[in-house]
Amino acid sequence: MKKVLITDSIHECVRDILKPVAKVDILPTMSEEKLIEMIKDYDVLMVRSATKVNQKIINASRLKIIARAGVGLDNIDVVAAKQKDILVLNSPDGNTIAAAEHTLALLFAVTRNLSQAFSSTASGKWERSSLLGRELFNKTLGIVGFGRIGQHVGKVAKALGMSLVVFDPYADEQKVQSQGARYFKELDNMLPECDYLTLHVPKTKETTHLINEKTIALMKKGSFIINCSRGGIIDETALKEALISGQIAGAGLDVYESEPDITKSPIFGMKNVALTPHIGASTKEAQEKVAIDVANQVKTILEKMEA
């Protein structure tokens, strides 16, 4: 019987799904050294975001499958896995609603100064006059990446009375237009339209620092940026300078170039930001959905291996 190691606090429903086809061990997130020591005894590794499945871990293993209970694969060395003929799985749908709703939460937070209002009121102050916000109604939301999450954000934003503009070189223009958005083939042409910008792309060579000093300068003065996708899509040093100058009025970030040490971020401690600790997918419903999805994928493949 195959052996499966599950870590990073994945929902325990995976044990019942996989029990008929594998011996399952569920353990807390461990150090790279400890995982290298243990992984040689397992055929399947299932993780979330905390474990970085790098080349050292992969080369020390006999793994047949690496499964991530989530969407992105940037914490897995996919190239190294491919070189060892290891199948890499993820769950592209399970986090959609959670990530979209968190994006919208940050959208509201930066628009109505909620971070400052929460901390001020919690300290016993009544600073109502200094917390003047804005309205989303009749504003333009730019969406970079029009996949499942970007589309759901757009649907809700449109219901709030916002106008939508979209940049996604992989999206079908007619599909974008059918959902009430204007499609732009070039990011630089879309940015001047945006009162708000939200990012929903994976971190790749092409998207790293996609939002930088040059692209930020193209946006409307006093606009807002939201990022619940991946850290590194935004050049945080450039964002800090834009927040100081007022080119960007506020930013809501759930992901950072340096995680988990948020104190290394250039925007740490700034007043006009709303920062959360990579919790876009952290809902009870999403964690159960991604666990069930990826566990069923693993089960199906293990059944075929044993057939």
C-alpha positions in Angstrom: 0.0 0.0 0.0 1.3 3.5 -0.9 2.2 6.0 1.8 1.0 9.6 1.9 2.4 12.4 4.0 0.1 15.3 4.6 1.4 18.5 6.2 0.6 22.3 6.5 -2.7 21.9 8.4 -4.7 20.4 5.6 -8.3 19.5 6.5 -8.5 16.1 8.1 -11.2 14.9 5.7 -8.4 13.8 3.4 -7.6 10.9 5.8 -11.0 9.3 5.2 -10.8 9.9 1.5 -7.4 8.3 1.1 -7.6 5.6 3.8 -9.0 2.9 1.4 -6.0 3.3 -0.9 -3.0 4.4 1.2 -1.4 4.7 4.6 -1.9 8.3 5.6 0.2 10.3 8.1 -0.9 13.9 8.9 1.9 15.9 10.5 2.5 19.6 11.3 4.7 21.7 9.0 8.3 20.7 9.5 11.7 22.1 8.7 13.4 21.4 5.4 16.0 19.2 7.1 13.3 17.1 8.9 11.2 16.7 5.7 14.3 15.6 3.7 14.9 13.0 6.4 11.3 11.7 6.3 10.3 12.0 2.7 12.2 9.0 1.4 9.5 6.8 3.0 6.6 8.3 1.2 5.0 8.0 -2.3 2.8 11.1 -2.0 3.3 14.5 -0.4 0.4 16.8 0.1 1.0 20.5 1.2 -0.5 23.9 1.4 1.7 27.1 1.2 4.0 26.8 4.3 6.1 23.9 3.0 8.5 24.8 0.2 9.0 21.7 -1.9 12.4 22.4 -3.3 14.8 20.5 -5.4 16.6 19.1 -2.3 13.4 17.6 -1.0 12.4 16.3 -4.3 15.8 14.6 -5.0 15.7 13.0 -1.6 12.4 11.4 -2.3 10.8 8.4 -4.0 7.6 10.5 -4.6 5.2 9.7 -7.3 2.8 12.6 -6.6 3.1 16.1 -5.0 -0.3 17.6 -4.4 -1.0 21.2 -3.3 -4.3 21.9 -1.5 -4.7 25.3 -3.3 -4.3 27.0 -6.6 -0.7 28.3 -7.1 2.3 26.1 -7.4 5.0 28.6 -6.6 6.1 26.8 -3.4 6.8 23.6 -5.5 9.8 23.2 -7.8 7.8 22.0 -10.7 10.8 21.7 -13.0 12.7 19.4 -10.5 9.5 17.3 -10.1 9.1 16.9 -13.8 12.8 15.8 -14.1 11.9 12.9 -11.7 8.6 12.1 -13.4 6.7 13.2 -10.3 3.1 14.3 -11.0 2.2 17.7 -9.5 -1.5 18.4 -8.7 -3.4 21.4 -7.4 -7.0 22.5 -6.8 -7.8 25.3 -9.2 -11.4 25.9 -8.1 -11.7 25.4 -4.3 -10.3 28.8 -3.3 -12.2 30.9 -5.8 -14.9 32.4 -3.7 -12.7 32.8 -0.6 -10.0 34.7 -2.5 -12.5 36.8 -4.4 -14.3 37.8 -1.2 -11.1 38.7 0.5 -10.1 40.9 -2.4 -13.5 42.7 -2.0 -12.9 43.0 1.7 -9.6 44.8 1.1 -11.3 46.9 -1.5 -13.7 48.2 1.1 -11.0 48.4 3.7 -8.8 50.8 1.8 -11.7 52.8 0.5 -13.2 53.5 3.9 -9.9 53.6 5.9 -11.0 50.6 8.0 -7.6 49.6 9.3 -7.0 53.1 10.7 -10.6 53.2 12.1 -10.3 49.8 13.8 -7.0 50.6 15.5 -8.0 54.2 16.4 -11.3 53.1 18.0 -9.7 50.2 19.8 -7.3 52.6 21.4 -10.3 54.6 22.8 -10.1 57.5 20.3 -12.9 59.1 18.3 -11.3 60.3 15.1 -14.3 60.5 12.9 -13.4 63.7 11.1 -10.0 62.4 9.9 -11.4 59.1 8.5 -13.2 60.5 5.4 -13.6 57.7 2.9 -14.8 57.3 -0.7 -17.5 55.4 -2.5 -16.9 52.5 -5.0 -20.0 53.5 -6.9 -19.2 54.9 -10.4 -15.5 54.1 -10.0 -13.5 52.0 -12.5 -11.9 48.8 -11.4 -9.0 47.4 -13.4 -8.7 43.6 -13.2 -5.4 42.0 -14.2 -6.0 38.3 -14.7 -9.6 37.4 -15.6 -9.7 33.8 -14.4 -12.2 32.4 -12.0 -11.2 34.7 -9.1 -11.0 37.8 -11.3 -14.3 37.1 -12.9 -16.1 36.7 -9.5 -14.5 39.9 -8.2 -15.7 41.7 -11.4 -19.3 40.3 -11.0 -19.6 41.6 -7.5 -17.9 44.9 -8.3 -20.3 45.5 -11.2 -23.2 44.9 -8.9 -21.8 47.6 -6.7 -22.0 50.0 -9.6 -18.4 49.9 -10.7 -17.2 49.9 -14.3 -14.8 47.1 -15.3 -11.7 47.1 -17.4 -9.6 44.0 -17.9 -6.1 43.1 -19.0 -5.4 39.4 -19.5 -3.5 38.3 -22.6 -4.9 34.7 -22.2 -8.5 35.8 -21.9 -11.1 35.6 -24.7 -12.0 39.2 -25.6 -15.6 38.4 -26.4 -16.0 36.5 -23.1 -14.6 39.6 -21.2 -17.1 41.9 -23.1 -20.0 39.5 -22.4 -19.4 40.0 -18.7 -19.7 43.8 -19.0 -16.1 44.7 -19.1 -13.8 46.5 -21.5 -10.9 44.5 -22.7 -7.4 45.9 -23.1 -4.6 44.2 -25.1 -1.9 46.3 -23.4 -1.6 46.8 -19.6 -0.1 50.3 -20.1 -3.3 51.4 -22.0 -5.6 50.1 -19.3 -3.9 51.6 -16.2 -4.8 55.3 -16.9 -8.5 54.2 -16.7 -8.3 52.7 -13.2 -9.5 54.2 -10.0 -8.8 50.8 -8.4 -6.5 48.0 -9.6 -6.7 44.3 -8.5 -4.3 41.6 -9.4 -5.2 37.9 -10.0 -2.2 36.3 -11.7 0.4 33.7 -10.8 3.9 34.7 -10.1 6.0 34.0 -13.2 9.0 35.6 -14.9 6.6 37.8 -16.8 4.5 38.9 -13.9 7.2 39.6 -11.3 7.2 43.3 -10.6 4.5 43.8 -13.2 3.4 46.7 -11.1 6.4 48.9 -10.7 7.5 52.5 -10.7 6.7 52.9 -14.4 3.3 51.2 -14.4 2.2 52.9 -11.2 3.0 56.3 -12.8 0.4 55.5 -15.5 -2.4 55.1 -13.0 -4.7 58.0 -11.9 -3.3 60.0 -9.1 -5.0 59.0 -5.9 -5.9 55.5 -7.1 -5.8 52.2 -5.1 -4.1 48.8 -5.5 -5.2 45.5 -4.2 -3.2 42.3 -4.3 -4.5 38.9 -3.1 -2.6 36.9 -5.7 1.1 36.4 -5.1 3.8 38.4 -3.4 6.3 39.9 -5.9 3.7 40.9 -8.5 4.1 44.4 -7.0 7.5 46.1 -6.5 6.9 47.1 -2.9 9.6 49.7 -2.8 8.0 51.5 -5.8 4.6 51.1 -4.1 6.0 52.7 -0.9 7.2 55.7 -2.8 3.9 56.0 -4.6 2.0 55.9 -1.3 4.2 58.6 0.1 3.8 60.9 -2.9 0.0 60.3 -3.1 0.2 58.8 -6.6 -1.4 55.8 -4.9 -3.9 56.7 -2.1 -4.0 53.3 -0.5 -3.2 49.7 -0.9 -4.6 46.4 0.3 -2.2 43.5 0.4 -2.6 39.9 1.5 0.7 38.7 -0.1 4.3 40.0 0.1 7.7 39.6 -1.5 9.0 38.4 1.9 6.8 36.0 3.8 6.2 35.4 6.7 8.4 38.3 8.0 6.1 41.2 7.1 8.5 43.6 8.9 10.8 43.3 5.9 8.2 44.8 3.6 8.9 48.4 2.6 5.2 49.3 3.3 5.1 47.8 6.8 3.9 50.3 9.3 2.4 52.8 6.7 -0.9 54.3 7.6 -2.6 54.2 4.2 -2.4 50.4 3.8 -4.5 47.4 4.8 -2.3 44.4 5.4 -3.4 40.8 6.1 -1.3 37.7 6.6 -1.9 35.7 3.4 -5.4 34.6 4.5 -7.2 35.0 1.1 -8.0 31.3 1.0 -8.4 30.9 4.7 -12.1 30.1 5.1 -13.5 27.0 6.6 -15.4 26.3 3.3 -12.4 26.8 1.0 -10.0 24.7 3.1 -12.5 21.8 3.1 -13.2 22.1 -0.7 -9.5 22.2 -1.7 -8.7 19.3 0.6 -11.5 17.2 -0.8 -10.7 18.1 -4.4 -7.0 17.3 -4.3 -7.5 14.2 -2.1 -9.9 12.7 -4.7 -7.4 13.4 -7.5 -4.7 11.6 -5.5 -7.1 8.7 -4.7 -8.0 8.2 -8.4 -4.4 8.1 -9.5 -3.4 5.7 -6.7 -6.2 3.4 -7.7 -4.9 3.4 -11.2 -1.4 2.6 -10.0 -2.7 -0.4 -8.1 -4.9 -1.7 -10.9 
